[in-house]
Amino acid sequence: MEFHPGENLLTNRKSKQQRAVLSPTTTRCLLLLIKNRELVTQSELFEFVWEENAISATPNNLYQNISLLRRALKSVSDRSNSWVVTVPRRGFRLDRDLDIAPLDLTAAAEPTDIAQKMTATTKAVGEKSRYWKLKLENRRSLLLYSTLFIIFAITLFILDNTIFPGASLAQNFIFHQEQNGCRIYINKDAQESKTHMNVFAAIRTDCQHNPYTYITAYPILHSASVLSCTASISSKDPFCISHVIRGFKSS
């Protein structure tokens, strides 16, 4: 697998048609996980991914991006292994069997305008190359590896669905209403919905191409995060665009 943060892109090295486009915030999550291999705390992710907006970002914003990153990695990889490991009550790290190496830029295609704009993002984590090769190494015998993988998969499933609050992303939302061809979902712990509808009106999402909108808003923070998706986030491999909106109030 190749990771091109300048273009928000993951590609399968064997099949270039097998690719996933990441949102800028999801890209920054993966960048920091690559830089800090052992552990990335939630506070470190907030500060790096949202920068000056970190104070207004919510845990749900972070869980959404980690969930989208896992989906993207799984969709591009020809392996079923979990790439991003949850460390309960501490943060996240990449699988220790993941071998990461910078790619030679001279062999890569010319950067696009988007890639040039994202150069500063790459420099922020101290990497000279904007491209990485990601590969899971099989370091065990087939029998031992299979046994450990089954144990790991069961453990990860339990953690993702019972212990870690943001792992099952769809469970964080409830359907609110349909408007202009968009099915609008809001965070289920919301006390009111007027803020959410103000945000929906402001983002002017393309309901024809992204008919599923997921809005997380807390009036006390005057901020909101939005996922505009081609399909339900509970379906297999939906493509989503994320937004962070500031300054909205319920009145």
Sequence and secondary structure as in RCSB ss.txt:
>XXXX:A:sequence
MEFHPGENLLTNRKSKQQRAVLSPTTTRCLLLLIKNRELVTQSELFEFVWEENAISATPNNLYQNISLLRRALKS
VSDRSNSWVVTVPRRGFRLDRDLDIAPLDLTAAAEPTDIAQKMTATTKAVGEKSRYWKLKLENRRSLLLYSTLFI
IFAITLFILDNTIFPGASLAQNFIFHQEQNGCRIYINKDAQESKTHMNVFAAIRTDCQHNPYTYITAYPILHSAS
VLSCTASISSKDPFCISHVIRGFKSS
>XXXX:A:secstr
 EEEGGGTEEE SS TT EEE  HHHHHHHHHHHHS S EEHHHHHHHHHGGGGGG  HHHHHHHHHHHHHHHHH
H SS S SEEEETTTEEEE TTEEEEE  GGGS    HHHHHTHHHHHTTT S S EEEEE   S HHHHHHHHH
HHHHHHHHIIIIISTTSSGGGGEEEEEEETTEEEEEETT S SHHHHHHHHHHT  TTT  EEEEEEEGGGTEEE
EEEESS TTSSS  EEEEEEES    
